[in-house]
């Protein structure tokens, strides 16, 4: 039985997720997203979909947030 790294719940069907060199044990996708999903560089929401990445490596939930953060449209990788 595993223990969730976020909520501490012991659960027999935990999942281990490895991404970008990080690894965690979780009892739900909700906890996995809370721990591992990147946050928007402007509004702070968790980026659950594709989001966008600026050429300087910052992540945003959408092109609008990237533009509002001062990233020129030509430097947004969707």
HUCOR-V781890 format. One record per residue. SS is DSSP state (helix for helix, strand for strand, loop for the rest). PHI is phi in radians with two decimals (NA if undefined). NEAR is the number of other C-alpha atoms within 12 Angstrom. Layout:
ss=SS phi=PHI near=NEAR
ss=SS phi=PHI near=NEAR
This chain:
ss=loop phi=NA near=14
ss=strand phi=-1.74 near=19
ss=strand phi=-2.09 near=21
ss=loop phi=-1.19 near=28
ss=loop phi=-1.19 near=26
ss=loop phi=-1.62 near=21
ss=loop phi=-1.76 near=21
ss=loop phi=1.42 near=16
ss=loop phi=-1.12 near=18
ss=strand phi=-1.55 near=18
ss=strand phi=-2.61 near=17
ss=loop phi=-1.33 near=14
ss=loop phi=-2.06 near=16
ss=loop phi=-1.13 near=24
ss=strand phi=-2.14 near=23
ss=strand phi=-1.85 near=21
ss=strand phi=-2.05 near=23
ss=strand phi=-2.09 near=15
ss=strand phi=-2.67 near=15
ss=loop phi=0.91 near=10
ss=loop phi=1.39 near=8
ss=strand phi=-1.92 near=13
ss=strand phi=-2.37 near=16
ss=strand phi=-2.61 near=28
ss=strand phi=-1.95 near=31
ss=strand phi=-2.41 near=31
ss=loop phi=-1.68 near=28
ss=loop phi=-2.73 near=27
ss=helix phi=-1.15 near=22
ss=helix phi=-1.01 near=18
ss=helix phi=-1.16 near=25
ss=helix phi=-1.09 near=28
ss=helix phi=-1.12 near=24
ss=helix phi=-1.04 near=22
ss=helix phi=-1.50 near=27
ss=helix phi=-2.01 near=26
ss=loop phi=-1.25 near=28
ss=loop phi=-1.20 near=28
ss=strand phi=-1.78 near=26
ss=loop phi=-1.10 near=29
ss=loop phi=-1.21 near=29
ss=loop phi=-1.95 near=25
ss=loop phi=-1.68 near=18
ss=loop phi=1.50 near=18
ss=loop phi=-1.20 near=20
ss=strand phi=-1.29 near=25
ss=loop phi=-1.59 near=25
ss=loop phi=-1.67 near=22
ss=loop phi=-1.60 near=17
ss=loop phi=-1.22 near=18
ss=loop phi=1.08 near=26
ss=strand phi=-2.37 near=31
ss=strand phi=-2.13 near=30
ss=strand phi=-1.38 near=29
ss=loop phi=-1.11 near=17
ss=loop phi=-1.57 near=17
ss=loop phi=1.66 near=16
ss=loop phi=-1.35 near=27
ss=strand phi=-1.92 near=36
ss=strand phi=-2.40 near=37
ss=loop phi=-1.27 near=32
ss=loop phi=-2.76 near=32
ss=helix phi=-1.10 near=28
ss=helix phi=-1.05 near=24
ss=helix phi=-1.10 near=28
ss=helix phi=-1.08 near=32
ss=helix phi=-1.12 near=24
ss=helix phi=-1.18 near=17
ss=loop phi=-1.50 near=23
ss=loop phi=1.61 near=19
ss=loop phi=-1.47 near=26
ss=loop phi=-1.08 near=18
ss=helix phi=-0.92 near=20
ss=helix phi=-1.27 near=15
ss=helix phi=-1.93 near=20
ss=strand phi=-1.85 near=26
ss=strand phi=-1.78 near=23
ss=loop phi=-1.50 near=19
